[in-house]
Amino acid sequence: MADVTIVNVEALGTPLGQYSHMSRVKNASETLYIAGMISAGEDFDSQCSGAFRQIGAALAAAGAGWRNVAQFTTYLVHSQDIPRFMAWRMREFPKLFPDGKYPPNTLLIIDRLVQEQFLIEVQTVAAL
């Protein structure tokens, strides 16, 4: 089993949200690169919840869980959704990561996703 250690670097200051500066992975026998997950939904929160449900299903299919996540890359279509994303993470990440150690996350604002209806896509790297 991989030892994924989530680290904040003091010299970099306090992260601005539910993420950490770095993941250190030791003894990984396998790395998972999970494609960006999207989910249909009527609003941002439902799409965000659906995307993370799909990530959870992909992790489980590989015999992994949230503790195996080394990094997220999040794509948002609207910069106005940044506060919604941060609020969703404040509410839901303590359930997914009860130890309070949140994987690094790169947040990008892009023109659009594969279909106009989608507001968020989340790509994941995990280690086993």
C-alpha positions as CSV (number, residue, x, y, z in Angstrom):
1,M,0.0,0.0,0.0
2,A,1.3,3.4,-0.9
3,D,2.0,5.9,1.8
4,V,0.5,9.2,0.7
5,T,1.6,12.0,3.0
6,I,-0.1,15.4,2.6
7,V,2.1,18.3,3.4
8,N,1.9,22.0,3.8
9,V,5.2,23.9,3.3
10,E,5.6,26.6,6.0
11,A,7.6,28.8,3.6
12,L,4.6,28.9,1.3
13,G,2.1,30.2,3.9
14,T,-1.3,28.9,4.6
15,P,-3.3,27.4,1.7
16,L,-6.4,29.5,0.6
17,G,-8.8,26.6,0.9
18,Q,-9.3,22.9,1.3
19,Y,-6.1,21.8,-0.3
20,S,-2.4,21.3,0.6
21,H,0.8,22.3,-1.0
22,M,2.2,18.9,-1.7
23,S,1.7,15.2,-1.6
24,R,4.6,12.8,-1.0
25,V,4.0,9.3,-2.2
26,K,6.2,6.4,-1.0
27,N,6.1,2.7,-1.8
28,A,3.5,3.1,-4.5
29,S,3.0,-0.1,-6.5
30,E,0.5,1.5,-8.8
31,T,-0.6,5.0,-9.8
32,L,-4.1,5.8,-10.9
33,Y,-4.7,8.6,-13.4
34,I,-8.5,9.1,-13.3
35,A,-9.9,11.0,-16.3
36,G,-11.8,14.3,-15.6
37,M,-15.2,13.5,-14.1
38,I,-18.3,15.5,-15.0
39,S,-21.9,15.0,-14.0
40,A,-25.2,16.3,-15.2
41,G,-27.2,18.3,-12.7
42,E,-29.4,21.3,-12.4
43,D,-26.9,23.5,-10.5
44,F,-23.2,23.7,-9.6
45,D,-23.5,21.8,-6.3
46,S,-25.3,18.9,-7.8
47,Q,-22.7,18.7,-10.7
48,C,-19.8,19.0,-8.1
49,S,-21.3,16.2,-5.9
50,G,-21.9,14.0,-9.0
51,A,-18.3,14.4,-10.2
52,F,-16.9,13.5,-6.8
53,R,-19.3,10.5,-6.6
54,Q,-17.8,9.3,-9.9
55,I,-14.3,9.8,-8.6
56,G,-15.2,7.7,-5.5
57,A,-16.6,5.0,-7.8
58,A,-13.4,5.0,-9.9
59,L,-11.2,4.8,-6.8
60,A,-13.3,1.9,-5.3
61,A,-13.1,0.0,-8.6
62,A,-9.3,0.0,-8.2
63,G,-9.5,-1.0,-4.6
64,A,-8.6,2.5,-3.5
65,G,-10.3,5.2,-1.5
66,W,-9.9,8.9,-0.8
67,R,-6.8,8.4,1.4
68,N,-5.1,7.3,-1.9
69,V,-5.6,10.6,-3.7
70,A,-2.4,12.5,-4.4
71,Q,-3.7,15.3,-6.5
72,F,-6.8,16.9,-8.1
73,T,-7.0,19.2,-11.1
74,T,-10.3,21.1,-11.2
75,Y,-11.7,22.9,-14.2
76,L,-14.5,25.5,-13.8
77,V,-16.3,27.2,-16.6
78,H,-17.3,30.3,-14.7
79,S,-15.1,32.2,-12.2
80,Q,-18.3,33.1,-10.4
81,D,-18.4,29.5,-9.3
82,I,-15.2,29.7,-7.3
83,P,-17.0,30.6,-4.1
84,R,-19.5,27.8,-4.7
85,F,-16.6,25.4,-5.2
86,M,-14.9,26.6,-2.0
87,A,-18.2,26.3,0.0
88,W,-18.8,22.8,-1.4
89,R,-15.3,21.7,-0.4
90,M,-15.7,23.3,3.1
91,R,-18.9,21.3,3.6
92,E,-17.9,18.0,1.9
93,F,-14.2,17.5,2.2
94,P,-14.2,16.9,5.9
95,K,-16.4,13.9,5.2
96,L,-14.1,12.6,2.4
97,F,-10.9,13.4,4.3
98,P,-11.7,13.2,8.0
99,D,-8.1,13.7,9.0
100,G,-8.2,17.2,7.5
101,K,-5.3,16.6,5.1
102,Y,-6.6,17.6,1.8
103,P,-4.8,16.7,-1.4
104,P,-3.2,19.4,-3.6
105,N,-5.6,20.9,-6.1
106,T,-4.9,23.0,-9.2
107,L,-8.0,25.2,-10.1
108,L,-8.3,26.4,-13.7
109,I,-11.0,28.5,-15.3
110,I,-11.6,27.5,-18.9
111,D,-13.9,28.5,-21.7
112,R,-16.1,25.4,-21.7
113,L,-16.2,21.7,-21.1
114,V,-17.2,18.9,-23.5
115,Q,-20.9,20.1,-23.5
116,E,-22.3,23.5,-22.6
117,Q,-24.3,22.2,-19.7
118,F,-21.3,21.1,-17.6
119,L,-19.9,23.6,-15.1
120,I,-17.1,21.5,-13.4
121,E,-14.7,18.7,-14.2
122,V,-12.3,17.1,-11.8
123,Q,-9.3,15.0,-12.7
124,T,-7.6,12.8,-10.1
125,V,-4.2,11.2,-9.5
126,A,-4.1,8.5,-6.8
127,A,-1.4,6.1,-5.6
128,L,-1.8,2.5,-4.4
